[in-house]
Amino acid sequence: MTIVASGPSASATAPVAVVAADKGVGPLLRAWRERRRVSQLELALRADSSARHISFIETGRSRPSEEMVLRLAEHLDVPVRERNSLLLAAGYAPHYPETPLDDPALDALRAGLEHLIQCYEPYPALVVDACYTVVAANRGIAMLLDGVPEGLLAPAPNAMRLTLHPQGLAPRIRNLRAWRGHLLEQMERQIALQRSERLRALYEEVAAYPVPENTRGGMEDGGDSGEPAGPVAYFALPMRIEHDGRILSFVSSISTFNTPMDVTVAELAIETFLPADPATAKYLHTMAG
């Protein structure tokens, strides 16, 4: 599977967080400061300002400069898309562009992502945007998706739907309740940061999917897993999934770009699935020939 180039990236169509223009930037900055549990004094020290000035900005008594908005957003670790929203609320133009993923300007980035996930083979790896639309995936992912209905795979597959849908991977995941809980908590954290209506709608959709009655909540696999007898000391919650009569165990790792200067790039995430036990690693290498 390769980079999906279908016009603007899915993240580009996601609406910017709703901003009440009449309230200005102050309440938004205060909300971010409180969310980060930072006092006005601490933020002022970080931003080389004063607690009085921060207070005036938050109450609307002072209009911050464009540089100050960006500086405060940086020290509050505000997502790039939300920084543009803060600027708009303060009366300034957005600072960060949102380049469609298929734009020629991102050719090198797309090629680099494709090369990176191919290098992870035979281990599964994929790239998703802010709403979990899959924009690239390697052959390891294709192996796990073998047998999934075409309707879930096209035209723009969504990683959360593929994982939790009753016709997707959900029936194959032996610890679905635990893995499902992990994924939903992950989405809840992102919703708190991004305030995206598309992401919230996706969350409500996948959270409503029925969970098979025979789904286990722990690490039990049942049946022949092909693993040596005895417990395995997992160092992170694994996804235990059945493939061709065997139980494979993976732990996932998510990587993002450092100091992104573009909204689309900022919202890309690379998720890799590493074997959680020797039997899984051996099986994947055997499958790869």
C-alpha positions as CSV (number, residue, x, y, z in Angstrom):
1,M,0.0,0.0,0.0
2,T,1.3,3.4,-0.8
3,I,0.6,7.1,-0.1
4,V,-3.0,8.0,-0.8
5,A,-3.1,11.1,-3.0
6,S,-6.7,12.2,-3.3
7,G,-6.6,15.9,-3.5
8,P,-6.3,17.8,-0.2
9,S,-5.4,15.7,2.7
10,A,-8.2,14.6,5.0
11,S,-6.8,16.8,7.7
12,A,-7.1,19.8,5.3
13,T,-10.8,19.3,5.2
14,A,-11.2,19.2,9.0
15,P,-12.8,22.4,10.2
16,V,-10.7,24.8,12.3
17,A,-11.8,24.8,15.9
18,V,-14.8,27.0,16.4
19,V,-13.8,30.4,17.7
20,A,-16.1,33.0,19.1
21,A,-14.7,36.0,17.5
22,D,-16.6,38.4,19.7
23,K,-14.9,37.0,22.8
24,G,-11.4,37.5,21.3
25,V,-8.2,35.7,22.0
26,G,-8.1,36.2,25.8
27,P,-10.5,33.5,26.9
28,L,-8.9,31.0,24.5
29,L,-5.5,31.6,25.9
30,R,-6.8,31.4,29.4
31,A,-8.4,28.0,28.5
32,W,-5.1,26.7,27.1
33,R,-3.2,27.9,30.2
34,E,-5.6,26.3,32.6
35,R,-5.6,23.1,30.5
36,R,-1.8,23.0,30.9
37,R,-2.1,23.8,34.6
38,V,0.2,26.8,34.3
39,S,-0.2,29.9,36.4
40,Q,-0.2,33.4,34.9
41,L,3.1,34.1,36.7
42,E,4.8,30.9,35.3
43,L,3.6,31.6,31.8
44,A,4.8,35.2,32.1
45,L,8.3,34.0,33.1
46,R,8.4,31.5,30.3
47,A,7.3,34.1,27.7
48,D,9.5,36.9,29.1
49,S,6.5,39.0,30.0
50,S,4.7,39.9,33.2
51,A,1.8,38.3,35.1
52,R,0.0,41.6,34.8
53,H,0.3,41.7,31.0
54,I,-0.9,38.0,30.8
55,S,-3.9,38.9,33.0
56,F,-4.7,41.9,30.8
57,I,-4.6,39.8,27.6
58,E,-6.9,37.1,29.1
59,T,-9.4,39.7,30.3
60,G,-9.4,41.6,27.0
61,R,-7.9,44.7,28.5
62,S,-4.8,44.4,26.3
63,R,-4.5,43.1,22.7
64,P,-1.4,40.9,22.3
65,S,0.8,41.4,19.3
66,E,1.1,38.6,16.7
67,E,4.5,37.7,18.1
68,M,3.1,37.5,21.6
69,V,0.3,35.2,20.6
70,L,2.7,32.8,18.9
71,R,5.1,33.0,21.8
72,L,2.4,32.1,24.4
73,A,1.1,29.4,22.1
74,E,4.6,27.9,21.9
75,H,5.1,27.9,25.6
76,L,1.6,26.4,26.1
77,D,2.3,23.7,23.5
78,V,-0.8,24.6,21.6
79,P,-1.3,22.4,18.4
80,V,-0.4,24.2,15.2
81,R,-3.9,24.3,13.9
82,E,-5.1,25.9,17.1
83,R,-2.3,28.4,16.9
84,N,-3.9,29.7,13.7
85,S,-7.2,29.8,15.5
86,L,-5.7,32.0,18.2
87,L,-4.2,34.3,15.6
88,L,-7.6,34.7,13.9
89,A,-9.3,35.4,17.2
90,A,-6.7,38.1,17.9
91,G,-7.4,39.7,14.5
92,Y,-4.3,38.4,12.6
93,A,-3.9,36.2,9.6
94,P,-3.0,32.5,10.1
95,H,0.7,31.9,10.4
96,Y,1.0,28.3,9.5
97,P,0.0,27.1,6.0
98,E,-2.0,23.9,5.4
99,T,-0.5,22.3,2.3
100,P,-2.5,19.4,0.7
101,L,-0.6,16.2,1.1
102,D,-0.5,15.6,-2.7
103,D,1.1,19.0,-3.3
104,P,4.4,18.8,-5.2
105,A,6.0,20.8,-2.3
106,L,5.6,17.7,-0.1
107,D,7.0,15.2,-2.7
108,A,10.2,14.7,-0.6
109,L,8.1,14.2,2.6
110,R,5.8,11.7,1.0
111,A,8.8,9.8,-0.4
112,G,10.5,9.8,3.0
113,L,7.4,8.5,4.7
114,E,7.0,5.8,2.2
115,H,10.6,4.7,2.6
116,L,10.4,4.8,6.4
117,I,7.4,2.5,6.7
118,Q,8.8,0.1,4.1
119,C,12.0,-0.2,6.2
120,Y,9.9,-1.4,9.1
121,E,8.7,-4.5,7.1
122,P,7.9,-7.2,7.9
123,Y,6.6,-5.3,10.9
124,P,3.3,-3.4,10.3
125,A,3.5,0.4,10.0
126,L,1.2,3.1,8.7
127,V,0.8,6.9,8.5
128,V,-2.5,8.6,9.5
129,D,-3.7,12.2,9.7
130,A,-5.5,14.0,12.5
131,C,-8.7,12.0,12.0
132,Y,-7.0,8.7,11.5
133,T,-7.4,8.5,7.8
134,V,-4.7,6.2,6.5
135,V,-2.5,8.0,4.0
136,A,0.2,5.3,3.8
137,A,0.7,1.7,4.9
138,N,3.2,-1.0,4.3
139,R,2.8,-4.7,3.5
140,G,2.8,-5.7,7.2
141,I,-0.5,-3.7,7.6
142,A,-1.8,-5.3,4.4
143,M,-1.2,-8.7,5.8
144,L,-3.2,-7.9,9.0
145,L,-6.1,-6.5,6.8
146,D,-6.4,-9.6,4.7
147,G,-10.0,-10.5,4.4
148,V,-11.4,-7.2,5.6
149,P,-14.4,-6.1,3.4
150,E,-13.6,-3.7,0.6
151,G,-16.1,-1.2,1.9
152,L,-13.9,-0.5,4.9
153,L,-10.7,-0.3,2.8
154,A,-11.8,2.2,0.2
155,P,-11.7,5.0,-0.9
156,A,-9.9,6.5,2.2
157,P,-9.7,3.9,4.9
158,N,-9.8,5.0,8.5
159,A,-7.6,3.3,11.1
160,M,-10.1,3.5,13.9
161,R,-12.9,2.0,11.8
162,L,-10.7,-0.7,10.5
163,T,-9.7,-1.7,14.0
164,L,-13.0,-1.4,15.9
165,H,-15.7,-2.1,13.2
166,P,-17.4,-5.5,13.7
167,Q,-16.5,-6.4,10.1
168,G,-13.0,-5.1,10.5
169,L,-10.2,-6.4,12.8
170,A,-12.3,-6.3,16.0
171,P,-13.4,-10.0,15.8
172,R,-9.8,-11.0,15.4
173,I,-8.4,-9.0,18.3
174,R,-8.3,-11.3,21.3
175,N,-8.0,-8.6,24.0
176,L,-10.4,-6.3,22.2
177,R,-11.9,-4.7,25.3
178,A,-8.5,-3.6,26.6
179,W,-7.3,-2.5,23.2
180,R,-10.6,-0.7,22.5
181,G,-10.4,1.1,25.8
182,H,-6.9,2.2,25.0
183,L,-7.9,3.6,21.5
184,L,-10.9,5.4,22.8
185,E,-8.9,7.1,25.6
186,Q,-6.4,8.1,23.0
187,M,-9.1,9.8,20.9
188,E,-10.5,11.5,24.0
189,R,-7.2,13.1,24.7
190,Q,-6.9,14.3,21.1
191,I,-10.5,15.7,21.2
192,A,-9.6,17.7,24.3
193,L,-6.7,19.3,22.3
194,Q,-8.0,19.6,18.8
195,R,-11.7,20.3,19.5
196,S,-12.4,18.9,16.0
197,E,-16.0,18.1,15.1
198,R,-14.9,15.5,12.6
199,L,-12.8,13.7,15.2
200,R,-15.6,13.8,17.8
201,A,-18.1,12.4,15.2
202,L,-15.6,9.6,14.5
203,Y,-15.3,8.9,18.2
204,E,-19.0,8.7,18.7
205,E,-19.3,6.4,15.7
206,V,-16.6,3.9,16.8
207,A,-17.5,4.0,20.5
208,A,-21.0,2.9,19.5
209,Y,-19.8,-0.2,17.6
210,P,-21.0,-3.4,19.4
211,V,-18.4,-5.5,21.2
212,P,-18.7,-9.2,20.6
213,E,-19.9,-11.1,23.6
214,N,-17.0,-13.5,23.5
215,T,-14.4,-10.7,23.6
216,R,-11.9,-11.1,26.4
217,G,-10.6,-8.2,28.4
218,G,-7.2,-9.6,29.4
219,M,-4.3,-11.2,27.8
220,E,-5.8,-14.7,27.2
221,D,-5.6,-15.9,23.7
222,G,-7.4,-19.3,23.7
223,G,-6.4,-21.8,21.0
224,D,-3.0,-22.4,19.5
225,S,-1.0,-19.2,19.5
226,G,2.2,-20.8,18.4
227,E,3.9,-19.3,21.4
228,P,6.1,-21.1,24.0
229,A,4.2,-22.2,27.1
230,G,4.3,-19.9,30.1
231,P,3.4,-16.2,30.7
232,V,5.0,-13.5,28.7
233,A,6.2,-10.4,30.5
234,Y,4.7,-7.6,28.4
235,F,6.3,-4.1,28.8
236,A,3.3,-2.3,27.2
237,L,-0.3,-3.2,26.5
238,P,-0.2,-5.4,23.4
239,M,-2.7,-5.8,20.6
240,R,-3.2,-9.6,20.4
241,I,-4.7,-10.4,17.0
242,E,-5.4,-13.7,15.3
243,H,-3.9,-14.3,11.9
244,D,-4.2,-17.5,10.0
245,G,-4.8,-19.5,13.1
246,R,-2.0,-17.9,15.2
247,I,-2.2,-15.2,17.8
248,L,0.3,-12.4,17.1
249,S,1.2,-9.8,19.7
250,F,2.2,-6.2,18.9
251,V,3.0,-3.1,20.9
252,S,2.5,0.2,19.1
253,S,4.6,3.3,18.9
254,I,3.5,6.7,17.5
255,S,5.9,9.3,16.1
256,T,5.2,12.8,15.0
257,F,7.3,15.6,13.5
258,N,9.4,17.9,15.6
259,T,8.6,21.7,15.3
260,P,6.3,21.4,12.3
261,M,5.7,24.6,10.3
262,D,2.7,23.3,8.3
263,V,-0.7,22.2,9.7
264,T,-0.9,19.1,7.5
265,V,2.6,17.9,8.5
266,A,1.9,18.7,12.2
267,E,-1.1,16.4,12.1
268,L,0.6,13.4,10.5
269,A,1.5,10.5,12.8
270,I,3.5,7.4,12.0
271,E,2.3,4.3,14.0
272,T,4.5,1.2,14.0
273,F,3.6,-2.2,15.5
274,L,6.6,-4.1,17.0
275,P,6.5,-7.7,18.0
276,A,5.7,-8.1,21.7
277,D,7.2,-11.6,21.8
278,P,9.7,-13.8,20.0
279,A,7.1,-16.0,18.4
280,T,5.4,-13.0,16.7
281,A,8.8,-11.8,15.4
282,K,9.7,-15.2,14.0
283,Y,6.3,-15.6,12.3
284,L,6.5,-12.3,10.6
285,H,10.0,-12.9,9.3
286,T,8.9,-16.4,8.1
287,M,5.9,-14.9,6.3
288,A,8.3,-12.3,4.6
289,G,10.4,-15.2,3.3
